[in-house]
Amino acid sequence: MSDSMVRRWCRQFESGRDNVHDDKRSGRPSVVTPDLVQQIEVKIRENRRFTIMDLAEFFPNVSRKIVHRID
């Protein structure tokens, strides 16, 4: 951690911050949902020989990297 980050945290705690966890940030929501994981698991159970490419074709809104991570 850099010196500037330590100073920033010290200033925040001196001004009353009492939580050590990062605040929630807005950003892109995760595409991995429990529903998506379940759908991929169902497809894998249908045919155990599916490749990542095959699964990615069934879920075009999800990248191959994400499908691989779920698999």
C-alpha positions as CSV (number, residue, x, y, z in Angstrom):
1,M,0.0,0.0,0.0
2,S,1.3,3.4,-0.9
3,D,2.1,6.2,1.6
4,S,-0.7,8.3,0.0
5,M,-3.2,5.6,0.5
6,V,-2.2,5.2,4.2
7,R,-2.6,8.9,4.7
8,R,-6.0,8.9,3.1
9,W,-7.2,6.0,5.3
10,C,-5.8,7.9,8.4
11,R,-7.7,11.0,7.4
12,Q,-10.9,9.0,6.9
13,F,-10.6,7.3,10.3
14,E,-9.8,10.6,12.1
15,S,-12.9,12.1,10.6
16,G,-15.1,9.4,12.0
17,R,-14.9,6.4,9.7
18,D,-15.3,3.2,11.7
19,N,-15.5,0.5,9.0
20,V,-12.3,-1.1,7.5
21,H,-14.1,-2.5,4.5
22,D,-14.3,-0.7,1.2
23,D,-17.5,1.1,0.3
24,K,-19.7,-0.3,-2.4
25,R,-18.9,1.1,-5.8
26,S,-21.2,1.5,-8.7
27,G,-20.0,-0.3,-11.8
28,R,-20.8,-3.0,-14.2
29,P,-23.0,-5.7,-12.6
30,S,-21.7,-9.2,-12.6
31,V,-23.1,-11.4,-15.4
32,V,-22.7,-14.5,-13.3
33,T,-25.9,-15.1,-11.5
34,P,-27.1,-18.2,-9.6
35,D,-29.6,-18.7,-12.4
36,L,-26.9,-18.7,-15.1
37,V,-24.7,-21.1,-13.1
38,Q,-27.7,-23.5,-12.9
39,Q,-28.5,-23.2,-16.6
40,I,-24.9,-24.0,-17.5
41,E,-24.9,-27.0,-15.1
42,V,-28.1,-28.3,-16.7
43,K,-26.5,-28.1,-20.2
44,I,-23.4,-29.9,-18.9
45,R,-25.6,-32.7,-17.5
46,E,-27.4,-33.0,-20.8
47,N,-24.1,-33.7,-22.6
48,R,-20.9,-34.1,-20.7
49,R,-18.9,-33.7,-24.0
50,F,-19.8,-30.1,-24.4
51,T,-16.8,-27.9,-24.9
52,I,-16.5,-24.4,-23.7
53,M,-17.1,-23.2,-27.2
54,D,-20.3,-25.3,-27.4
55,L,-21.5,-23.9,-24.1
56,A,-20.7,-20.3,-25.2
57,E,-22.9,-20.7,-28.2
58,F,-25.9,-21.6,-26.0
59,F,-25.2,-18.4,-23.9
60,P,-24.2,-15.7,-26.4
61,N,-24.5,-12.9,-23.8
62,V,-21.7,-14.5,-21.8
63,S,-18.1,-14.6,-22.9
64,R,-16.2,-17.9,-23.2
65,K,-13.9,-16.8,-20.4
66,I,-16.9,-16.5,-18.0
67,V,-18.3,-19.8,-19.1
68,H,-15.0,-21.5,-18.5
69,R,-14.8,-19.9,-15.0
70,I,-18.2,-21.2,-14.2
71,D,-17.5,-24.6,-15.6
